[in-house]
């Protein structure tokens, strides 16, 4: 569904992403791991056409180069950015309705009612304004808005960032369910939960792939993974 070929992203003289090759197949969840500054967010922004790049981004056989970000979203490649980016002056329900603008005639795969079923904590908050939500509630709304857009592919940037452990478990339980139907590329700092949710992973180090493999293979190479991530006390276990 998604293939990155020799993807490079530069900011002036600084090369953030260097000749990256990544493949995500249909109904596959893939983790993109790495320390801060490794180029993970830049990779997602390039895929969404929010950042200039060289190389190729192929989505379902179509090269996206030159497409506008809104056209990419309407094609079904939906990005949940770091920081959630909700409309602060809109209610939870209105934020979810905004997802319908990117559906572009596709049959809905998730209704707003489905989102409330996936995230029951949002149902009593339907009329609460975005600015009054906790970080965990905002993340649920951001993911829910993406699901309402009927995504053919999901890009998720740090879905656990700033969340309490119990909320992180709720969010990733939903992502695990969604991943059985919708392919996704997940940037995540929480290595253990990312590899428990995704079937494969890539580790970016200074803009290049330092390590890749199935989740089981990467878990078996725990010490190597921890050294790439700069987390020498990291424990990658189910």
Backbone torsions as a table, in degrees:
resi	resn	phi	psi	omega
1	UNK	NA	-36.5	-180.0
2	UNK	-134.4	131.4	177.3
3	UNK	-137.2	126.4	174.6
4	UNK	-105.5	126.4	-178.4
5	UNK	-120.4	117.0	176.8
6	UNK	50.6	41.8	-177.6
7	UNK	-71.3	129.1	177.1
8	UNK	-131.1	135.8	176.1
9	UNK	-129.3	129.4	-179.1
10	UNK	-128.7	147.0	173.1
11	UNK	-119.4	94.3	-173.7
12	UNK	63.1	-127.2	-178.6
13	UNK	-81.6	-4.4	-175.3
14	UNK	-95.3	123.3	176.9
15	UNK	-92.0	108.6	-177.9
16	UNK	-84.4	-35.6	179.1
17	UNK	-130.8	131.1	-170.0
18	UNK	-125.7	102.9	171.9
19	UNK	51.4	59.5	-174.7
20	UNK	-89.6	132.5	175.0
21	UNK	-121.3	117.2	-179.3
22	UNK	-138.6	141.6	176.3
23	UNK	-128.6	134.2	172.4
24	UNK	-126.5	122.6	-176.4
25	UNK	-89.5	170.9	179.0
26	UNK	-60.9	137.8	179.5
27	UNK	56.3	38.0	178.7
28	UNK	-124.8	134.5	174.8
29	UNK	-104.9	124.9	-176.4
30	UNK	-123.3	134.2	179.3
31	UNK	-93.8	139.8	173.6
32	UNK	-116.1	105.5	-173.1
33	UNK	-108.1	167.8	176.6
34	UNK	151.5	160.6	179.1
35	UNK	-70.3	168.9	176.1
36	UNK	-58.0	138.2	179.4
37	UNK	82.6	8.9	-177.0
38	UNK	-78.7	-16.8	-179.8
39	UNK	109.2	11.9	-175.6
40	UNK	-67.4	-51.1	-179.6
41	UNK	-65.2	-38.4	177.6
42	UNK	-60.5	-36.5	178.0
43	UNK	-62.9	-47.7	180.0
44	UNK	-64.3	-39.5	179.5
45	UNK	-64.7	-35.5	176.9
46	UNK	-66.9	-42.5	179.2
47	UNK	-59.3	-40.6	-179.5
48	UNK	-80.9	1.5	-179.7
49	UNK	66.1	27.1	175.5
50	UNK	-92.8	-9.8	-178.0
51	UNK	-138.7	134.9	177.9
52	UNK	-64.4	148.6	-177.6
53	UNK	-155.8	166.7	166.7
54	UNK	-117.9	163.1	-172.3
55	UNK	98.8	-159.0	-175.7
56	UNK	-132.4	142.3	170.1
57	UNK	-119.8	110.5	-176.7
58	UNK	-108.1	117.9	179.6
59	UNK	-115.3	114.4	-178.9
60	UNK	50.5	44.0	176.6
61	UNK	84.7	-1.8	-176.9
62	UNK	-112.7	128.9	176.2
63	UNK	-74.4	124.1	-175.3
64	UNK	-87.6	-1.9	-176.6
65	UNK	-55.9	130.9	177.7
66	UNK	88.7	-7.9	178.1
67	UNK	-75.8	151.3	174.4
68	UNK	-79.3	150.1	179.9
69	UNK	-55.2	-38.7	-179.0
70	UNK	-68.3	-31.7	177.6
71	UNK	-70.1	-36.5	177.4
72	UNK	-63.2	-44.0	179.0
73	UNK	-63.2	-42.4	-179.9
74	UNK	-68.3	-21.7	175.5
75	UNK	-77.1	-8.5	175.3
76	UNK	107.6	3.9	176.8
77	UNK	-96.4	102.9	-168.3
78	UNK	-110.7	130.5	-173.0
79	UNK	-108.8	125.4	171.7
80	UNK	-104.4	101.5	-170.4
81	UNK	-78.0	162.7	171.0
82	UNK	-61.7	138.4	179.8
83	UNK	91.1	-1.2	171.6
84	UNK	71.3	-44.5	174.5
85	UNK	56.5	48.6	174.2
86	UNK	-77.7	163.9	171.6
87	UNK	-85.3	107.4	-170.8
88	UNK	-62.1	-31.2	-175.6
89	UNK	-90.5	0.3	177.6
90	UNK	-102.8	154.4	177.7
91	UNK	-74.8	170.5	174.7
92	UNK	-54.6	-48.8	-177.0
93	UNK	-63.8	-40.2	179.5
94	UNK	-67.8	-36.8	175.7
95	UNK	-62.6	-40.4	177.8
96	UNK	-65.4	-38.2	179.2
97	UNK	-63.0	-28.3	179.4
98	UNK	-61.9	-25.7	177.4
99	UNK	-62.3	-25.1	-178.2
100	UNK	-67.0	-21.4	-177.7
101	UNK	-68.8	-24.4	-179.8
102	UNK	-94.3	1.7	-176.1
103	UNK	-71.2	-34.2	171.6
104	UNK	52.2	46.5	173.7
105	UNK	85.1	-9.6	177.5
106	UNK	-69.2	147.2	176.4
107	UNK	-62.7	136.2	-178.4
108	UNK	-64.6	127.8	175.8
109	UNK	-89.9	-26.9	175.7
110	UNK	-138.5	126.6	174.7
111	UNK	-87.6	170.2	175.6
112	UNK	-62.2	-37.0	176.7
113	UNK	-62.2	-37.7	176.8
114	UNK	-62.7	-39.4	178.9
115	UNK	-62.3	-42.1	177.8
116	UNK	-64.5	-31.3	176.9
117	UNK	-71.7	-38.1	178.4
118	UNK	-70.0	-37.5	-179.9
119	UNK	-122.2	77.6	-176.1
120	UNK	-56.7	-26.2	-179.2
121	UNK	-64.0	-20.1	-178.4
122	UNK	-81.9	-23.7	-173.5
123	UNK	-57.9	-47.9	178.7
124	UNK	-73.3	-6.0	-179.0
125	UNK	-103.2	11.9	-171.6
126	UNK	-54.6	-33.1	-177.0
127	UNK	-99.3	4.1	-180.0
128	UNK	-80.0	140.3	-179.7
129	UNK	-72.9	152.0	-175.6
130	UNK	-57.9	-37.6	-176.3
131	UNK	-68.3	-19.1	-175.8
132	UNK	-94.0	7.0	-178.4
133	UNK	-91.0	152.2	172.5
134	UNK	-73.2	169.4	178.8
135	UNK	-60.2	-41.6	178.7
136	UNK	-65.2	-40.6	177.8
137	UNK	-65.0	-40.5	177.5
138	UNK	-61.7	-41.2	-179.8
139	UNK	-65.5	-39.0	176.4
140	UNK	-61.3	-42.2	179.4
141	UNK	-66.0	-42.2	-179.1
142	UNK	-61.6	-43.3	178.0
143	UNK	-68.9	-41.1	178.2
144	UNK	-61.1	-40.9	177.7
145	UNK	-61.0	-40.3	178.2
146	UNK	-65.5	-38.0	-179.5
147	UNK	-68.7	-37.4	178.0
148	UNK	-62.5	-26.0	179.1
149	UNK	-72.4	1.6	179.9
150	UNK	55.7	59.8	-173.6
151	UNK	-69.4	142.8	169.0
152	UNK	-92.9	-17.0	177.5
153	UNK	-157.6	139.8	179.9
154	UNK	-115.1	134.8	168.8
155	UNK	-110.6	124.2	-178.0
156	UNK	-125.2	124.6	-176.9
157	UNK	-108.7	107.5	176.8
158	UNK	53.8	58.3	-178.5
159	UNK	-63.3	-20.1	-179.5
160	UNK	-96.0	-0.9	-172.9
161	UNK	-59.5	123.2	176.1
162	UNK	75.6	8.3	-177.2
163	UNK	-95.8	148.8	172.4
164	UNK	-66.7	150.8	-178.4
165	UNK	-53.4	-39.5	-178.4
166	UNK	-67.5	-34.8	178.0
167	UNK	-73.0	-37.9	176.9
168	UNK	-57.9	-42.0	179.1
169	UNK	-62.8	-40.0	178.8
170	UNK	-63.9	-47.3	-177.4
171	UNK	-61.6	-45.9	-176.5
172	UNK	-75.7	-24.3	172.3
173	UNK	-64.6	-39.8	176.6
174	UNK	-66.9	-43.5	-180.0
175	UNK	-62.9	-35.9	177.3
176	UNK	-63.4	-39.4	177.7
177	UNK	-68.9	-44.9	-179.8
178	UNK	-62.4	-36.8	-176.9
179	UNK	-65.3	-15.5	176.0
180	UNK	-74.9	-14.7	-178.5
181	UNK	-117.5	-30.4	-171.3
182	UNK	-127.1	123.7	177.5
183	UNK	-66.1	151.7	-178.1
184	UNK	-152.8	151.8	171.7
185	UNK	-118.0	119.4	-170.7
186	UNK	-116.3	114.6	169.9
187	UNK	-84.0	128.4	-173.7
188	UNK	-154.8	140.7	175.4
189	UNK	-88.8	-27.0	179.9
190	UNK	-80.2	92.5	-172.5
191	UNK	-60.5	-44.9	-175.7
192	UNK	-61.0	-49.2	-176.4
193	UNK	-71.7	-31.1	177.6
194	UNK	-64.9	-45.5	-178.8
195	UNK	-73.6	-24.3	174.5
196	UNK	-74.2	-24.7	-177.8
197	UNK	-93.2	-34.9	-174.2
198	UNK	-101.1	153.2	-179.5
199	UNK	-85.9	-25.3	179.1
200	UNK	-139.6	167.2	178.5
201	UNK	-151.9	155.3	172.1
202	UNK	-124.1	143.3	173.7
203	UNK	-112.9	122.3	175.7
204	UNK	-93.7	134.0	175.6
205	UNK	-133.2	114.5	-179.1
206	UNK	52.8	41.9	173.7
207	UNK	84.3	-0.4	179.4
208	UNK	-121.9	158.9	176.1
209	UNK	-77.6	117.8	178.4
210	UNK	-95.7	-20.6	-175.0
211	UNK	-164.1	144.6	175.6
212	UNK	-153.9	162.5	178.6
213	UNK	158.0	-177.8	174.6
214	UNK	-70.0	163.3	179.2
215	UNK	-59.9	-38.3	179.6
216	UNK	-65.0	-43.5	179.4
217	UNK	-63.0	-41.3	-178.0
218	UNK	-71.0	-35.0	176.5
219	UNK	-66.3	-38.8	178.9
220	UNK	-64.8	-29.0	179.1
221	UNK	-99.8	48.2	-172.3
222	UNK	-56.9	-44.4	-178.2
223	UNK	-63.9	-42.0	178.2
224	UNK	-64.8	-42.4	179.0
225	UNK	-60.9	-45.1	-179.7
226	UNK	-61.6	-37.4	-179.3
227	UNK	-68.5	-38.5	177.2
228	UNK	-63.9	-38.1	-176.9
229	UNK	-81.8	-8.1	-176.7
230	UNK	71.1	26.2	-178.5
231	UNK	-123.0	81.9	-172.0
232	UNK	-69.2	-14.8	176.2
233	UNK	-104.4	14.0	-177.3
234	UNK	-65.0	142.2	175.5
235	UNK	-125.1	119.6	-178.4
236	UNK	-110.2	92.0	-178.8
237	UNK	-134.1	155.3	178.4
238	UNK	-60.5	NA	NA
